[in-house]
Amino acid sequence: MSDTIYARVSPELKEATDQYARDHGMSLASAVSDLLSRGLEAAGNESSIRVLEQHTQELQLELARVRDAAVALDGRLGQVLGTCECGQALTGHDFLVAGRCPTCNRGVAGLMAGVETSGGTVNRSEFAPFMAGIGVTLALIIFAYAATHE
């Protein structure tokens, strides 16, 4: 046997409840019982929902910081820093990621280290600030990562 609850509701709430019952193929009593139990469950979980919402906001802020750092890193990697022996311009990506000339596939580590080659060059006045920018960007990414794992 089930208990009965008597309650006065606004006409709008009554109509919405009737519509819910029709949409779900339920009697009005079943619809009221279903909606009331769902509402009580939601009210009981309200504090955990607030915690999840706060955590979501924190993660969105961290993601924005990482996205900004990634954009800066991408810009730095496209910077032209030298020339290969074959004449191809070499970017930060070629030096730090690929390690090779995109045209002739020759390794570029010797250019970074200052080893004499027969024609490749590195613009040292651009290379030092490039490496500093990469270091700062990586530090930002590491800090953002560490902040999410405290």
C-alpha positions as CSV (number, residue, x, y, z in Angstrom):
1,M,0.0,0.0,0.0
2,S,1.2,3.5,-0.8
3,D,0.7,6.7,1.1
4,T,-1.1,9.8,-0.3
5,I,0.2,13.3,-0.5
6,Y,-2.3,16.1,-1.0
7,A,-0.9,19.4,-2.3
8,R,-2.2,22.5,-4.0
9,V,-0.2,23.5,-7.1
10,S,-0.4,26.3,-9.6
11,P,-2.3,25.7,-12.8
12,E,1.0,25.9,-14.8
13,L,2.6,23.1,-12.6
14,K,-0.6,21.0,-12.9
15,E,-0.5,21.4,-16.7
16,A,3.2,20.5,-16.9
17,T,2.6,17.5,-14.8
18,D,-0.3,16.3,-17.0
19,Q,1.9,16.8,-20.0
20,Y,4.7,14.8,-18.5
21,A,2.3,12.0,-17.7
22,R,1.0,12.0,-21.3
23,D,4.5,12.1,-22.8
24,H,5.6,9.2,-20.7
25,G,2.4,7.1,-20.9
26,M,1.8,7.3,-17.2
27,S,-1.1,8.0,-14.9
28,L,-1.1,11.4,-13.2
29,A,-0.3,9.7,-9.8
30,S,2.7,7.8,-11.3
31,A,4.0,11.0,-13.0
32,V,3.7,12.9,-9.7
33,S,5.5,10.1,-7.8
34,D,8.3,9.9,-10.5
35,L,8.8,13.7,-10.6
36,L,8.8,14.0,-6.8
37,S,11.4,11.2,-6.4
38,R,13.6,12.7,-9.1
39,G,13.3,16.1,-7.5
40,L,14.2,14.8,-4.1
41,E,17.2,12.9,-5.5
42,A,18.4,16.1,-7.3
43,A,18.0,18.1,-4.1
44,G,20.0,15.5,-2.1
45,N,22.8,15.6,-4.7
46,E,22.9,19.4,-4.8
47,S,26.2,19.8,-2.9
48,S,28.0,17.3,-5.0
49,I,26.7,19.0,-8.2
50,R,28.1,22.3,-6.9
51,V,31.5,20.6,-6.3
52,L,31.5,19.2,-9.8
53,E,30.5,22.6,-11.3
54,Q,33.4,24.3,-9.5
55,H,35.8,21.6,-10.6
56,T,34.6,22.0,-14.2
57,Q,35.3,25.7,-14.0
58,E,38.8,25.2,-12.6
59,L,39.5,22.7,-15.4
60,Q,38.2,25.1,-18.0
61,L,40.6,27.8,-16.7
62,E,43.5,25.4,-16.8
63,L,42.6,24.4,-20.3
64,A,42.6,28.0,-21.4
65,R,46.1,28.5,-20.0
66,V,47.4,25.4,-21.7
67,R,45.7,26.4,-25.0
68,D,47.4,29.8,-24.7
69,A,50.8,28.2,-24.1
70,A,50.2,25.8,-27.0
71,V,49.4,28.7,-29.4
72,A,52.6,30.4,-28.3
73,L,54.6,27.2,-28.7
74,D,53.1,26.7,-32.2
75,G,54.1,30.3,-33.2
76,R,57.6,29.7,-31.9
77,L,58.0,26.4,-33.8
78,G,57.2,28.2,-37.1
79,Q,59.9,30.7,-36.6
80,V,62.7,30.5,-39.2
81,L,66.0,30.0,-37.4
82,G,68.5,29.0,-40.1
83,T,69.2,27.4,-43.4
84,C,70.2,23.9,-44.4
85,E,73.1,23.0,-46.6
86,C,70.6,22.4,-49.4
87,G,69.3,26.0,-49.0
88,Q,66.0,25.1,-47.4
89,A,64.9,27.5,-44.6
90,L,64.8,25.6,-41.2
91,T,62.1,26.4,-38.6
92,G,62.0,25.7,-34.9
93,H,59.9,22.6,-35.7
94,D,62.8,21.3,-37.9
95,F,65.3,21.8,-35.1
96,L,63.3,20.7,-32.1
97,V,60.7,18.2,-33.3
98,A,61.8,16.7,-36.6
99,G,65.6,17.1,-36.2
100,R,65.9,17.0,-40.0
101,C,65.7,19.2,-43.0
102,P,62.2,18.8,-44.6
103,T,63.7,18.9,-48.1
104,C,66.9,16.8,-48.0
105,N,66.3,14.9,-44.8
106,R,69.8,15.9,-43.5
107,G,70.1,16.0,-39.7
108,V,70.2,19.5,-38.2
109,A,71.6,18.8,-34.8
110,G,75.1,19.8,-35.9
111,L,73.9,23.2,-36.9
112,M,72.4,23.8,-33.4
113,A,75.6,22.7,-31.7
114,G,77.7,25.0,-33.9
115,V,79.5,22.3,-35.7
116,E,81.0,23.6,-39.0
117,T,79.1,22.4,-42.1
118,S,79.6,23.1,-45.7
119,G,76.8,25.6,-46.1
120,G,74.1,25.3,-43.4
121,T,73.6,28.2,-40.9
122,V,71.8,29.1,-37.7
123,N,70.9,32.7,-36.9
124,R,72.3,32.7,-33.3
125,S,70.7,36.1,-32.5
126,E,67.3,34.4,-33.2
127,F,68.1,31.0,-31.7
128,A,68.7,32.1,-28.1
129,P,65.4,34.0,-27.7
130,F,63.7,31.1,-29.5
131,M,64.9,28.6,-26.9
132,A,64.0,31.0,-24.1
133,G,60.5,31.3,-25.5
134,I,60.2,27.5,-25.7
135,G,61.4,27.2,-22.1
136,V,58.8,29.7,-20.8
137,T,56.0,28.0,-22.8
138,L,57.0,24.6,-21.5
139,A,57.1,25.9,-17.9
140,L,53.6,27.3,-18.3
141,I,52.3,23.9,-19.5
142,I,54.1,22.2,-16.6
143,F,52.6,24.6,-14.0
144,A,49.2,24.2,-15.5
145,Y,49.6,20.4,-15.3
146,A,50.9,20.5,-11.8
147,A,48.0,22.7,-10.6
148,T,45.5,20.1,-11.8
149,H,47.2,17.3,-9.8
150,E,47.6,19.0,-6.4
